[in-house]
Amino acid sequence: MKRIKIVEAIRQGSIGGGESHVIDVVKHLDKARFEPVVLSFTEGEMIQTLQAMGVKTYVIPTTTPFDFRVWPKVTALLREIQPDLVHAHGTRAMSNVFRSSRALKIPLLYTIHGWSFHDNQRPLVQRIRAWSEGFLTRRASVNISVSQSNQQTGKNKISGFKSVVIMNGVDLNKFATQTNTKGLRDQFNLRADDIVIGFIARFTYQKSPVLMVEVFASLLKDHPNLKLLMVGDGELMPQVKERIQALGIASNVVLPGFRKDIPALLGIMDVYCLPSLWEGLPLGVIEAMAMQKAIVATAVDGSKEIIEPGENGLLTTPGNGEELRQALDRVVRDNVLREKMASNALRYVTANHSVEHMVHQVEDIYNTLV
């Protein structure tokens, strides 16, 4: 039987939540029924990972949404590949494939990994972004929301918005509590009595890395045995380094940059903190829960849906540094609470967020559209 050929389109090759999601989808699709091909709009580690898996990849360089200059190249590529379906992940990818997909009459699926509009924007910017997202969602054959709360955010801002909810899943074999962490604590000069707060994300405005540093500096006054392990890179890295030096906390902060060994890094953390200003459903939180970590996160879309405060994590108001400090202080001081939330986090993810279940739901939509 002829396999269904799918172009998975993603904005960049650098690995973040959306890119990890694409890798998981491609890896776990039933290859007897589906043939995935990946189109990225920048080079990066994701491309190398996919090529090592034997997946065909293509790169059409642009970092601009609605970049009409690359649209003819996208159309030419789709004509060459002749896919049965295009699956766009995120706003930038969708904005650069919708025209070609529609012109060639190829069904188009749009996964919204998080809206490009949010409450921290100026009102005019937010209205323009909401209009552009409405424009894009109306051009998809089917939209996927990664959480109920993110779907509701879309309905609140976009008239007539409709989507199917498929919550992100995690590979429970890859993110497992028995992951080998040998030598990592020594590599980062962590003492046996150090409590490690972990931050794994792109260093962007959305993820609030500078706030993370400032809150950690405040915590150190009461907890000198704390260490902050900040994994990732991005445009705010220079500001992060500047604040670390200005606050005099360099000996307590580890900045290893981009790393691929995320399960092992999670394994040496005691608390996972993600102070995002907005999300769809942060994959990093689910991965940390799968590694049995206590979570402190902001009450944004997705996170507020899967975290039950005091049971499997703590939630704070986005952008509120004092609330974040108090939540981290509580979980650092209370070992019993920390261990309870960690155990409950693992149970929740195991029951609700397997990557296999997520991919089966995606496959059902592929079959329906084709």
N, C-alpha and C positions, 0 to 999 in steps of 0.2 A: 504494500500500500504506500502511495506517495506521502512523504512526510510534509507536514505543514511548515513552511519556511517563515520565520519571524525575524524582523529587524528590531532589535532592542536598541533604542536611541537614548543616549545619556549625554549630559552637558559637558562632562570633562573626564579625563583619564586619571586624574588624581583621586585617590580613594577617600571617600567620605561615606556617609550613611546610604545615600542613593546608589552610589557605585558598588558598595558592598551588597546591597539588595540585588542589583543586576547580576553580580557574580553568583549569588545564591540561586537566583531564578534560572540562570543559564546552566548551572551545575546540576540542579535537581530536576530539570525538565525531563520528561520521558523521551529519550532520544530515538526510540522506535517510532514515535508519533510526531515529534517536533524537531526542526532543524534551526537552532538559533544562530543569528549573525548579529554582531554588535557594531553600531555606529557611535563613535564618540566625537566630540567637537574640540578636544585637545588630546595630546599625548599624556602618558602617565603610567603609574604602577598598575592600574587596572588593566590596561592593554597588555602589559607583559604577563600578568596573571592569567588572563583569558587565552593568550597565545600559548602559554604553557599547558593549558587545558585542551588545546587543539581546536579552539573556537576561532572562526574567521572574524577578523576585526578590520574596521575601516576608520580613518580619521579625516575629517574635513575641518580644518582649523578655523575656529572663531570663538571669541569669548563674549560675543554680543547677542542678546536676544533679538528676534525679528531681524536678523541680518540678511537682507534681500540679496546681498552679494554672493552668499553661498547657496541660495535656493536652487539655481541651475545645476550646481554640482550635486546637490542632494537628489534632484530629479534624475540626473544622469546615472547616479549610483543605484537608485531604486529600479531604474529601467534595466540596468545590468544584472542586478541581483534577482529581480522578479519575485519579490516576497508575496506571500499570501496575506500578510498582516504586518503593520508597523505598530510597535508598542513604544510610546514616548514616555520617558521618566523625567518629570520635572518641567518647569516652565520654559527654561531656555531651550531644551531639546524639542519640546512641543512646538515652540514658536518658530523653529527652523525646519520642521518636517511636515507641518500640517498642510501647507500649500501643495507640496509635491505629492503627498499621499492622496489628497483629494483630486488633484489633476489626473493622477493615474488610476483613480477609483480603487485604491487599496484601503481596506478597513483600517481604522486608526483607533488605538486604545491609548488613553492618557492616564498615567498614575500620578496623582498629585502628592508629592512627598512632603508638601508643606507649601502654603500659599505664598506668593510673592508680595502680598499685602499683609500688614499687621498693624497693631494698635500703636506701635512706637513711631510710626511714620507721620509726617505732616499730613493734614486732612486731604490736601489736593493730591499729593503723591499716592495716598491710600486709595482715593477714588479712581485715579488713572490706572493703578495696578489692578484694582478690582474689575474695572471695565475690560482691561486686556485679558484677565483670567476668564471673564465671562465670554469674551470673544473666542478664546481657545477652547473652553469646555464645550461650547456649542458646535464646534467643528470636529469633535471626537465622536466616534461611533458609540463608545462607552467610556465613562470616566470611573476611575478607581480612587476612593479615598482610603487612606491608611489608618484612619480611626474614625469612630462615630463623632467625636468632638470636632475633628477637622472637617468632616462632612457638614456638620451644623454651622461651622464658621463660614463655609462656602454658601450655604443656603441663606445665611444672614446678610451676605453682601452681594450675592448674584441672583437676580430674579430668575426663577425657573430652574435653578441648578439641580441636577440629578447625578447620582453616582452609586456605585456598588462599594460597600465597605469590605476591604480585605486587609486585616491587620498584619503588620510586619511579623515575620517569623525569624527564628534564629536556629542555626545548625547546632543541635544539642550534643552532637558528637565532637564538634570542634570546640565549642565553649562548654567545657566539662570541668567539674571541680577537681578532677584528678590530673589536670594539665601540669606538665613538668615545668617548675619554676626554678630549678636548680641554678644557683649562681647569680640570679638576677639581683637579689638583695645586696650581695657583695659588690656587684657591678655598679650599683648606685650608692654604695657606702651607707646602707641602711643598717642601723643597729637592731638588735633583737627586740628592744623595748620601744622602738619607733612605731607610731601609728601613722599609716600612710593614707592620705586623702588623694584620690585619683581624679584626674580630669583628662578625658580623651576626646578630642574634637578638633575641628579646624579652628585656627586662631582668627576668628572673624567677629564682627560686631554682634551677629546673631547669638554667638555662644558665650559672650561676656567673659573672655579670659582675663581682662584687666581687673574687672570686679572680683573675679576669683582670687587673684593675687592680693588685692587689697583686703578682702575678708580674711584670707589666710594669715596675713600679717597681723591682723587684730587678734586672731585666735592664738597666735604664738605667745602672746603675753601671758596667757593662762596655761598654755600647754606646750612647753619648750621641747617636748619629745615628738612633736608633729613634723611630718615631712609632706611636701606637696609634689606629686609626680604628675607633670603636665605633658601629655604626649600629643604630638601633632605639630602643625606648622600653618602659616598663613600670613596675611598682610599685617596683622596686629602683633606679630612676634617682636618687632623692634620696641613697641610700646610696652609689651609685657616685660622684656628684659630691662628696659629703663626703670619701670616701677619696682622691679625686684631689687635693683641696685639702690634706688632712692630710699626704699624702705629698709634696707640693710638685712635682707632675709635670704641672700644668695646661698648661704650654707644649708638652708632648709628646703630649697626648691631644686628639683631635678627637671631639666629640659632636654630630653633625649631626641627631640625632633620627631619626624615621621618614622613609625615602626610598623612592621608587619606582624610581629609576635604579640598581637593584642590579647589573646587568651592568657598567655603567660604573664603579661603585665597586669592584667586584671587580677591574676592569682595572688600577686604580692600586695594588693591594695586592701585596706580595711574598710574604706568608705569610697563610694563612687559619687562624684558631684557633677551635675550638669546644670549650670545657671542660665539656660537659654532664655532669650526674649520671646521666641516663638518656635514652634515645631509643627510637624504633622503627626509623627509618632517616632521619637528618637530611637534608632536602632541601638545606639550605644547603651541606653538605659536597659533595654531588653537583654543585651549581651552581658552586662554587668549583673543583672538579676540571675541569668543562667549560670554565672560563676559564683553565685551565692554571696553577693555583696549587699551591704546596707546602702540604700539610695537616698541622696538628698538632691532634689531637683526642683525646678520651678513649675508652677501650676499652669502649664501651657497645654495646647492640644496634644492629645496622646498620653503625655505623662500623667495628667490629672485623671485620665481614664483607667490607667493600669496600676497606679499607686494608691493604696489605701493608707492614709496617714496614720503612723504609729503601728501599722501592721507589717507592711513590706517596704516602707520608706517614709520620708518626710517631704512635704511640699511647702514652697515659699512663694511669695509674690514676685513675678519677674521684675528684675531691676532693683529690688529692695535688699541692699547689702546687710542691713541690721537683721532682718528676718533670716537671711542666709547664715549669718554668723551665729545666731541663736540656735538654729537647727543643727548646724555642724557641732556647735559646743555641746548640745544635748546628746548627740549620737557618739561623740568622742568620750564624754564623761560616763555614759551608761553602757557598760559592756553587755549587760543582759538584754537591753533594748536592741543594741546593735546586732547581737547574735540572733535574736528573735526575728528581726526584720530581714536579715540575710537568709535565714531558713525559709521564711514565708515567701521571699522573692523567688527562690529556686522552685518551690512548689507551684507558685502561680505560673511562671514561664513554662515549666514542663507541661502543665495541663492545658495551656492556652496559646502558646506561640511557637510551635514547631515549624521549621521551614518546610517540611513535607506537606503539612496541612495548607500552608499559605500557597505553595506552588500548585497543589491540586486545584485550589480555587481559581488560580490564574489560568490553568489549563482548561478549566470548564468554560471560561470566557473566550479563550482562543477558539475552542471548538464551536461555540455559539456564533462567533463572528465570521468564521470561515465556513 
